[in-house]
Amino acid sequence: MYMTQQNKYVTFRSGKEYFGLKIEYVNEIVVYQEITQVPETPEYIKGLINLRGKIIPVIDVRTRFKMEPVEYNDRTCIIVVRLQEMVIGLIVEQIAEVVEILPEDILDPPVLGKEEKSVENRYVYGIGQVGNSVKLLIDPEKLLKDEDISLLEDMDETTAEATEEGE
């Protein structure tokens, strides 16, 4: 039987919250591996990984959400996603499951006060109801600021040139 990816979300835990990411963004999920740090990048951009010869920038979702950092362990994973024309890795504490969330089960995030969008609401575009639980649905493209995308693209071009020179 053919299964569609529409309405499917990869869910993961960060802190006490569960987040969902549309499966269409996800290339693969890999175990945490050694990261090469890059100087003068924002705190949440952890550096670069080499995934089967492709250099991929990685960001720590927990740090991006301004949560206290935690030590990585054997449950830590990297969700490799495609954003626009770029591939990046999202470091998450733990993958939960793949769930189906129908459009009618997605609520708008609450607006808290009149101030600018809160950190969480900036990345969360909806609240998915799954049985008795709630998943905060994130837009991976909003995890990066425009200047960070430029920085990562520059890193990507630099590593691509270095790789070509090494051949």
N, C-alpha and C positions, 0 to 999 in steps of 0.2 A: 504494500500500500504506500502510495506517495504521500510524504509528510511535507507540508509547506512550512517555511520558516516564518511566515507572517504571524504576528502576535506571539512569537517566541522570544523569551528573554533569558539571558544568562544571569543568574543572581549570585551575589557575593556579599560577604559580611565585612563591614568596616566598623570597628567599635561595637556598639550594641545594635547598630542599624543594618538592615538588609537593603541592598541596592539592586536594581535591575538595569541591564544593558541590552538593547535590541540585538538579537543574534546576528542580524545582517551586517553589523559593524565588525563582528568577531571573526578573525582569521583562524586563530587557534589559541589554546591555553597551554602554557608550558610551566614546568616547575621553576622555582626561583633559581637564578644562576648568578654567577659573579658579574658585578657591574663595574665598568670602567668609569670613574668619576671624571667630569669635565669641569674645569675651574670656571668661576664667574657665571654660573647659571643659577636661576632661582632655586630655592631650597627644595621644592617639590620635584624638580627635574633631577633625578638621581644619577643619570649618566647614560652610558651606552652598553648594549649587550651585543654579542655576536651570535646570531641565530642561523646556523647552517650557512655561514659565509655572508649573511646580510647583517649590516650594522643597523641596530634599531635603538632609537632613544627611548628611555623609560621614565615614567613619572610615578610617584607614590601617591595613590589616590587619598590615602589617609592624611598625608601631609598637605595635599591640595585642599582638603576640606578643613584645614586648620585644626585637626585633631592632634592629640599628643602622639608622637611617633612611638612605635612598638618595635621590638626586636623581631627580625624575620625568623621564621621557623619552618618546619617541614610541611606546613599547610599553606605557606605563602606561595602565591602563584603570580604569573605574569599573563595577563590577558592581552594578546596581540590584536590590535584593532587597526582598521583602515579608516583614516580621516581625510577627506578630500583626496589629495594625491599622495598622502604620506602614511606610513605605517609607524605606529608607536606602541609601546608596551605599557600597560597599566598594572602596577604592583598592587595586589589586593591581599588581605589577610587570609581569606579562605573562600573558595568557590562553594556555593551552596547547591544549586541545582539549575536545571533548565525548566522553565515553567511557561505555560501559555497564559497570557493576560489579554482578554478580549477588550476592544475599545470601550465597550460599555462598563468595564470594570476599572477604568482609569479615571481618576478624579483630578481636577486642577489642584496644584499645591495651594495651601492656605496663604493668604496675604497677611503678614504679621506687621501691623502698624503701618505708618505712612512713610517710614524711612526707606532708603534704597533697598533693593532686594537683598535679603540676608544671604550669607555665603551659601547655605544649603539650597535656598530657592534659586540662586543663580544657575546652579547646575541641574537642579531637579525640575523636570517639565511636567511630571505627573506622579500620582500616587496610585500604584496598582494594588487592587485587592485580590488576594489569593487565599481562598478559604477564609480563615480567621486572622490571617496575617496581612501585613502591609509591606510593600516593597517600594522604595523611593526610586523612581525611574530617572536615570540621568542621561543627559545629552553629552556624549563624549567630546563633541566639538567645542562645547563651552568649558571644558576642563582646561583648555589652553587659551591664553590671551593672544591677540594678533602678533604682538612682539615676540612671544614665546614660539609661535609657529615659525616666524622668520628665523629665529635663533636655531630652532631644530632643523629647519630646511638647510640653513648654512652648515650645521653640524653634519647633516646627511650628505651634502655636496662635498664637504671636506673629506669625509671618510670614503666616499665613492672615488674621489680623485686619488686618495692614498692607496686604496685597493687596486685601482687601475695601474698606478705606478709600480706596485709590488708584483704585478704579473709579469 
